């Protein structure tokens, strides 16, 4: 894979990129791109890291795997490109932001604007076969993204982690809650949002924490 990734992330994750499991993962992903329609496009696999360098990191949001519908996945979890209809989970995220902060629902679901302010929008699995959710689960991506969270926890403090749903919350084991803010809620999907995502106020809580430690809040 032609890995495009911010230099500080590349250095931090060098051991992972050089590991045997990652070589096997790379071969699997290459073969999938050669024989099936895979999302996101190859150049966007590591886009979350490229848009949010480690040096600017303030918030981590963890998703599961990329959207598997045509034209949706763009390398940032929950994000879609300009002009793409909002998937249901993203609709609910924007509803909660509007309720929490009074910010109107935006015209675009492109979350580059968050990434550029220091929000790492990380899926646990970074690729998926078109139309088949979780089709690349269990192939090594989870080990890689576990290592990402561990590396952040080791090298960065004062980070807000937004962990939505049990899948994301499993990655919290390495995080020191005395030195970071860990926010947990159910997943924003329509199946669970009304059981605690709506009203969680994660976005205002994140900004309050960032301001209290002397960092610029996120314009959500």
Buried (B, 14 or more C-beta within 10 A) or exposed (E): BEBBBBEBBBEBBEEBBEBEEBEEBBEBBEEBBEEEEBBBEBEBBBBBBBBBBBEBBBBBBBBBBBBBBEEBBBBBBBBBBEEBEBBEBBBBBBBBBBBBBEEEEBEBBBBBBBBEBBBBBBBBBBBBBEEEBEBBBEBBBBBBBBBBBBBBBEEBEBBBBBBBBEBBBBBBEEBEEEEBBBBBBBBBBEEBBEEEBBEBBBBBBBBEBBEEEEBEBBEB
